Amino acid sequence: MSKEKETTENPMEKVQSHDWNKERLEQLKQLMPDLFTNDGALNINELKKVVDPKSVNETERYEFRWFGKSNAKREAFTPTDATLVYDEARSVNPTESENLIIEGENLAVLKLLSNSYREQVKCIYIDPPYNTGNDFVYSDKFNQGKKEYWEDAEMTENGFKIDSNTETDGRFHSNWLNMMYSRLLISRQLLREDGVIFISIDDNEVHHLRKLCDEVFGEENFQGIFVVNSSPSGIDYGHMAKTNDYALFYSKNTDYTETYFIEELEKKFTYSDEIGGYNIAPLYNGNVAFNPDTRPNLFYPFYLNPDKNIEGKFFEIGLEPKKDWVKVFPVISKKDGIQRVWRWGKKKAALHLNKEILGYKNTSGAYRIVQKNRHSSKMVRSLLLENTYSSRNGTNEIQELFGKKIFSYPKPSDLIKTFAQISSDKEDIILDFFAGSGATGQAVLKQNQEDGGNRKYILVQLPETTDEKSEAYKAGYKKISDITIERNKRVVEKIIKEKKEAQPDLFSKKEDEQNQLKGLGFKVFKLKKSNFPRVEYAPDPEKSEEENIELLKKYIRDKEAQLVTAFNRDELITEILIKNGFKLNYILAKQEAFKKNEILLASDGDKETLVCLDITIEDETIEYFKTHIDQKFIVLERALDTTKKWNLKHAMGDKFNAF
């Protein structure tokens, strides 16, 4: 056996059966990376907190630690009692688009979206408030039982409370980290397996944010940091003229991450296939810091068939051993003898076997695994130096749309458009839950106009009050969310105007006009208290348990009576559907076959159910569903007596839901 071939053997391999514990741990790490330490070990205390939080002492072990971390994690995964209400008056072309702008506290909104939009979002971009000592952090006082939150929320003009976070506060960094931690944890649930997140940040917290994201998304999913030329002329910053800020780039699962290259340079290719020209590059990771100890999921063998060629010079490869096939591991560094690992995980490799990755025999006669490289630059450069990325350009966009400066330091839409180009395809969803002036919405529409895409955006913005002395307030924008909505309204109007001026004939027919308006609009939703307000009740500590139970029963009777006589049908059905996993683009169709009750078919393109909001479900309707159990059926619980409820549950099982 040649020395070259010996290096392909795994020195750690033992003759043993499959290590199922190791595989189960890897699966757990992919699902919940926040349960693992930075060195990849399972943190038992964090796992216990998921299963039984009361069994864990609140003192965190040493890693990345700050005051309130455990509570922030609990808060992230605690259900919310809130709901979303459609605001038709502020929506724009709502029937022509699936774009959403949601006004409300973003943690509560993310929780509401986490079921219906779970693993639906391809790209998240956020520009959270920087922790400068003058900015604000979001308060997590959104639970229905927190009276002060909802009192403020229901004020006509003033919006929601927020807390100051000054450098004199002993929890200056902790406050900001807690705010970010809970929101990143729940937002990860919305990302697709191939999804990515970009986070703009400045010097104050970039080092903490990197550690935080390593914990939430997994260190192995860190892709890089963009340095953005945000202030070309420089800002006084101690002894330096600060010209840049940053954008962190993480994937949810690097094994599935796909990016779209936006820079092309002419280059000669040695090989070609049905897609086009390409060169080859080793699949192993050249960074010796990445080795089996630090990246065990990237260390596994390929099996190469030396008797079967592919595309002339290459060899067939697989991931399972076969007779007479050669086992190939990543090479060992000649410099210091460290065993390298692959750049792709096993799952991603399986998707590209004998397509984008192939077997190869080098000039020394050693077998290697190589990747096709179709581009001169495999990734967008990390230095974004053009002036188009400066905050001044973002301000100019605001002034162009509004005629005055009504928002400070908005991110330029071209920066976000670049991230959309890198990360998204034409039908993907892009989420921004710190929407600010709404630049992400403009960026998505600009990219769609450029490549004919139909990307959808979801923007979430707190109705934070504007300063009474500001240009925004004087112009009538009392809340930041008012600016978010108005900006995207003006962007839509601007695009439509430009289309009409360029090709007026395209708007001559209603059908043609609808095609031109596709994707140019949005629905507005507002965060609101639940229509099912039982949890507002709080027991009186001065009364006995029996007395409190009677008070609770009376409270429920009063509230249900109020709901029956005064509920808003549209608001109620939205809450019922979103809490049953429906997306906000649902449509309703009345089912004429039912004569005794009004039955609606709700569908969001992925799932559907029949819904009835009548106060009483008639016997004829009950009999129908006892024999037609092929569809889901949702009713108000108060519409059923015990017998009717038992009959439906017995006949339909999990397809029946009394809300």
N, C-alpha and C positions, 0 to 999 in steps of 0.2 A: 504494500500500500504506500502510495507516495505521500510525502510530507504534506503536500497541498491538500490531498484528500483527507488526511488525518484532522486537519483544522476544521473540517466540516462536522466532525462528531461533537456532540454535546458532552462536555466533561462532567456535567452535573446529572446526566441522565442515569436512572437506575432501572433495573428490571423489576417493575411493579405494575399493579393494576392501575386503572385510571384514577386520578386523584379528584374525586367528586367534591370534596370539601374545598379544594382550591378553585374549582370551576364555579361552585356556588358563591364563594366569596367574590370572585371576579364579576359575576352577574349582579350581586348586591352592590358592588362598587360602581358599576355602570348605571344602576338605577338610582342610587343615593350616595354620591361621592362625598357628601358632607358628613357621613358617618365614619369616615376614615381619616387617619392622621396624615400629615404631610409626607411621611415616609411609607405610606401605603398600608399601614396596619389598621385593623378594625378597632374603633374606639368603642369598647363595650358599654361605657356609660352613655354615649350618644345613642346607641342602639336601644338601651333600656329606656331612654327618654321617649322613644317612639312607642314602645310597647306598654310601659307603665311609668309615667313621669314621676309619680309619687315615690318610687323606689330608689330614686337617685338623689344623692346629696348634691346641692346646688354649687358646690365648689368645683370649678372646672380644672382639669389637669393642664399642665403646661403645654401650650402650643401657641396659637395666636389667640390671645385672651384679652378680654376687655369687660368692663362692668355692664351687666345686662344682657350678655350674649345668649344665655340659655333662654331667658324670657323672650328675646327677639325671635329665636327659632320656634318656640312654642306658638308665638303670636302669628308667625307665618302660616302655620298649618291649622290654626283654629278657625272653624267655620264663621262666616259672617251672617248676620241677620238682615243685612240690607238687601235692596233690590235695585233694578235699573228701570227708569221710566222714559219712554220715548217722548222727545220734544219735537213735535212736528213743525212748530212755528220757526225754529232755528235751523231745521234741516234744509238741505239744498239738493234738488233733483234726487230725492231719496229712492225713487223707483229705478233709477239708472245706474245705481252704484251699490256696492257692498262695503264702502268705506264707513268707518265709525269714528265719531268724536264723542268721548264720554267725559262729562263734567263730574268730578268727585274725587274723593280721597283714593289714591292709587292702590294702596294695599287692599282695601275692601273691594275695589273694582277688579283687581287681579284675581282675588279669590272667587268672585262671581264668574269670571271668564275661564277659570282654571278647569272647569268640568267640560263646558261646551267647546272650548278652543284648545283643549289639551292636545299637545303634540301637533298643532296645526300651524304654528308660526315658524317661518323660515329664518327671519332676521329680526332681532331686537336692536334698536338704537336708542340710547338714552343719554341725556345731558343733565345729570342730576345737579342739584344746588351744590356749588363748591363750598367747602368748609373754611371760609375766610375769617370767621368771627363776626361778620356783619350779615351773613345770609341766614336763612331760616332752615330748620329741619321740620319734617312733617311730623305731626302728632298722630299717634295710633289710637286716638280716642274715637273709634268709629262704631263700637258695638252698640246695639240697639238700646242696651240698658244704660249707656253713658249719656245721661240727660243733657249735659252741657254741649256735647258734640252736636246732637240733633237740633237743639235750640239754635245754635249758631248756624247750622246748615240751612235752617228754614227761614233765616232772615232774608228779607227781600233783596238787599244789596250787599251785605257785608261778607258773605261766604263763610269759610271755615276757620277755626282757630289754628294758629301755628305757634310753635315755641321758638324763642330765641336761643341761640347757641353761641355764647361769647367765649372768647379765649380765657376769660377769668373763671369760667365754669370749670370745675375739676373734672367734669365728664365731657369736655370739649370734643375729643375724638370719639369717645364712647357713644355719645348721642348720635353722631353722624353714622358711625358704623352700625348701630342698632337699626337706624332708619334704612340703611342700604341692605343689611343682611336679610331682613325679613322679606323685602321686596325682590331681591335676587333669588332667594330660595323658591318663592312661589312662582316667579316668572320663568324659572327653568322648566317647570312643569308644562308650560305652554309651548316650549321649543320643540320642533320636530327633531328626530334623531340626527338629522343632518343639519340642524339649525345652528346659528351663530349669534353672538352678541357683541356689539361695539359700545364702549362706554367712554364718553368724553370726560376728562378730568384735568386738574392742574396740579402744581407741585405739592400742595398742602396735604393731599391724601392719596397721591398716586401709589406710594409704597404700601400703604394700608389696603388700598383697593386691590392691588395685585395679590396680597395675601388672602384677602377676603374671597376673591374670585377663585383662587387656587382651591379654597375649601369648598366653595359652592359647586364649581364646575369640574374640579379635579385638575391638578397641576399638569397632567399630561394633555389636557385640552387647551392649554395656553398656546396661542398661535403667534402672538407678538404685540408690540406696542408701536403705534403710529405716532410720530412726532409731527405736529401740525403747525404750520406757520400762521399762527392766529393773530399776531401783532407785528407786522413787518418792520414798523418804525421803532418798536421797543417800548416797554412800559417800565418806569422806575421800579426796581425790585432789589432794594438793598444796594449792593455793589455791582449789580448786573442790570442790563437792559433786557428785560424778559421779552422774548419774541415768539414763544411757542407754548402750546399746551399739548395734551396727549390724548390718545384714544386706545384703550385696551381692547384686544381682539381675542375672544375665546369661542371655542366650539362646544356643543353639547357632547358630541362623541366624535373624536378625531378620526375614528375608523370610517365614519360615513361622511365626513365633511367634504363638500364640493364647493369650489370657488370658480368664479368666471373671470378670466384674464382680460384686463382692459388695456394692456400695453402690448403692442406688437412691433418687433423690429425684424428687418429682413435677415434671414439666416438660411444657410444651405443645410438641407437635411440629407442624411445618409440613407435612410430607409423610408418606405412609404407603405400604406395599406389603404383600405377602402375609404378611410376618413381623410387621409392626407399624409404629408411628410412628418417624420419624427426622427429624433436621435434617441440614444439610450443612456441611462444613468443608473448606477447601482441602487438597489432598493434598501441597502443597509444604511443606517444613520451614521454619518461621519463624526458626530459629537460623542466623544468617549465618555462624557458624563452620563450619557444614556447607555446603560448596560443592564444585564439581567437582574442586578440587584435593585436598580431604580425603576426599571421598566419591564417587569416580568411578563406583562401582557404582550410585549413586542418581541419576545424571544420564543421562537418555535421553529420547527424544520419545514422546509419545502422538500418535495420529492421530484426528481428530474428524470425524465425518460430519455436516455442517450440514444435510443434507437428510433425516435420519431421527431422529425423536424417540423417546425411551423414557420411559415413565411420565409422559407429558404434557410436562413442561418440560425434560427432559434430552435429551442427544444421544448417539448411539451412538459408542463409541470403540474403538480397536484399537491394536496395537503394531507393525503393519506398514503401510508407506505404500500408499495407494490414490489413484487419480485423483480430484481435486477434494476430497480430504479435507485438513483443516487440521492442520498440524504444531503441536503445543503442547509447549513446554518449561516448566519451573518459572519463575516470574516473577523479575525482577531487583529487588533491594531498592531502594526509593525513597530510603532513607536514605543509603546509601553505594555504591550501584551494584553490589553483589556478586551474582553469579549464584547463585540458590538451587538446591536439589536436592529430589527427592521424598522423602517419608518412607518409602515402600515401595520395595523392590527390584523389578526387572523380573519375577522369577519369581513373587513374591507378587502383583504387580499382574495378571499373566496369569490367576491363579486367580480373581480377583474382577472381571474386566472386565464392565461392564454389569450388575453385580450389586450389589457394595458400593462400586464407584467408577464415576462417570459423567462425561459431558461437560456443561458448564454455560456459559451466556452471562450475564455480569454486566451491571449497569445501564449500564456504559460501552460495552457491545457487544463486550467482549473474551472470548475463549473460555478457559475454565479447566477443570481436572480437579479434581473434588471427591469427597469420601468421605462415605458415610452415617454419621451419628453417632446411635446409638440410645439413648445413655445420657447422663445429666447429667454424670457423671464418667467419663471414658474409662478411667481407670486407678485402682487403689486408691491412696489417699493414702500418701505416704511417711513420715508421722509416725504411728506406732502408739503412741498415748498411754494407752490403757486399762490399768488395773491388772491386767487379766487376762493381760497380756503380761509381767508382772514375774517375776523369778526367785523371789520369795517365793511366788507362785502355783504355780510349778513345784515348790517344796519342799512346799507344802501337798498337792499331788497325791501325792507320794511318801509323805508321812505318812498320808494317807487310805488308801493301798493297803497299806502295810507296818506302820502303827502306830508308826513311829519315823522319824527322819531318818537314812537310810542312804546318801544321795548328796548331795554339795555342789553347789549352784548348777545344778540341772537346768533345762533350758529348759522353759517351760510348753508343754503340748501344744497350747494354743489358738494360740500363735504359729505353730507348724508347720501346724496345721489351716488357719490363714488362708492360708499359702503354698500348701497343697494346694488350697484353694478357688480361689485365683487361677489356678493353673497346670494343674490336672488335671481330666480327665473321669472318668466313673464306672468305666471299665474299665482305667484307666492303672496303670503301675508307678511306685512312688516308692522311691527309694534313699537310704539314709543309711549312709555308711561310717565315720562316727565316732559310733556309735549311743549311747554312754554309757549312761544309765539306760533307754534304749528309748522315749523320749517320742514319737519319730516313729511307732512302731507304734501307740501309743495315739491319736495324732492322726489317723492314717489310718482307724482303726476308728470313731472318733467322727464323722468326716466321712461315712463310709459309712452309719452309723446315721441321720444327719441327712437324707441325700438318696437313700438306697436304693442307693448305689453298691457296686461290687465291686472297688474299688482294691486292688492288691496291694503289699505292702512287702517290701523286702530290707534287712535291718539287718546291719551288719558291726561287730563289736567285738573289739578285742584282749583276750585274757585277762590283762589287767594285774592284778597283785595289789593287794588292798586293804590299807590300813594295819592292822597288828595291833591298834592302839589304837582303831580306828574302830568305830562302831555296826554298820556293815555286816559287818565281820569277826566281831564278837561274835555277830551274828545268824546266822552260818554262811555268809556270802557271801564266799568267799575271793578271788574274781576279779570284776572289773567286769562281765564277760560273764555271770556268774551272776545279777547284778542285772537286766541287760538281759532275760534269758530269763524270770526270775521275775516281773518287772513285767508283761510282756505276757501271761504266763499268768494273772495275777490280773486283768488288764483283761478278758480273755476270760471268765473265770469271773464277773466282776461283771456284764458285759453279759448273759450267759446267765441269771444269777439274776434280773436286772431284767426280762428278757423273760418268764420263767416266772411271776413274780409279777404282771406286767401282764396276760398272756393265757395262763394255764396250759393251756387247751384246745388251743393250738397245738402242744403237746408230747405230745399224747395218742397220736398215731400215729408210727411210725418214719419214714414218708415226710415228715410235717409237721415232725418234729423235725430231720431233715436239712436241710430248707429253712431253718429258723430258725438252724441252725448254719453255714450257708454263709458262708465267709470268716472265721469265728471260730476261728482256730487258726494254727499255723505248724509248719514243719519246721525242725529244728536240724541244722546241718552244722558240722563241725570241720575246720580246716586240718590236713593231715597230710602226712608224707613220701610220695612216689610209691611205688606198688607195683612200679614198674620202676626199681630203684635203681642202674642202671649208672653213673650220673654220680658216685656217691660215690667211685669209684676215683680215686686220685691216683698218678701215676707216682713212683717212687723216683729222685730225682736222682743217687743214687750208683750206680744200675744202668744197664746199657747199654740202647739202644733195643730190641734184640731181647729182652732179659730182661723189660723192662717190658711188651712186647706179650704175652709168654707169661703174665705175671702177670695182665694184663687178661683174657685168655682164660679163665684158671682162675677168676678172680673172677666172670666172667659165668656160667660153668658152675655154680659153687657157688650163685650167687644164683638162677639159673633153676631149679635143682633144688629149692632151698628154696621158691620161689614155687609150683612145681607141686604140692608136697606140703602146703603150709601157707597158701596165699593165701585171703583172705576174698572169697568170690564177690561179695557185694553191694558191697564197697568197690572191687573191681577193675572191676566193670561201671560204677559211677559214674564212676570216673576215665576209663575208655575213652570213655564217652558225652560227658562234659563237654568232653573234649579233642577230640571230634569235633563240637562245636558244639551239643550237646543241652542244653536247659534242665533245671533240677533237678526239674521237675515231671513227669519222664518216667514212663511206666508200662510194665510188661513183661507179655507174654502168651506162654505156651509154645505152640509150633507143633506140634500133635499129628501132623501129616503126616510128620514126620521120625522114623524109627524107630531109626536107628543113632547119631544124635547128638542132644543137647538143644539145640534152636534156639529162641531167644527173639526176639519182635518187640518192639523198643523204639520208643516214640513219645512225643513231647512236644507234640503238637498241631500243630506246624509241619513237622516232619520225622520220618522213621522209617527204621529199619534192622533187619536180622536180625543177631543176635549169637550166637556160640558160644564158650563158655569151656572146652570139652572139651580134654583133653590131646592127643587124636588126632582128626583129622577123617577119617572113614571114606570109602572109595572111593564108596559109594552117594551120600553127600552131595556129594562132588566132582562126580559125574556130573549130579546135579540142577542144580547151579548153572552147569554148562557150557551148559545149555540154557534155564535160567530166569535171564535176566540183567536182569530188570526191577526188581529190588530191590537195595539195598546190602547188603553182607555183611561183617561184621567178625569176625575170629578171632584167636587168639593165634598169633603167628608160630612159636612152638616146637611148635605142633600140626601143622605142615606140613613135609614134606620138600621138596626142591628141585623135584621133578616136580609135586607137587600144587600148590605155590605158583605155578609157571609156568602150569599149566593154568587155574587160577582167574584169574590176572592176564590171561592171553591172552584168556579168554572174557569177563570182566566189566570189564576196564579199570579206570577210576577208581572204579567202584562196589565194588571189592574192596579191603579194607584189612586187612593183617596187622599186628597191634599188638604 
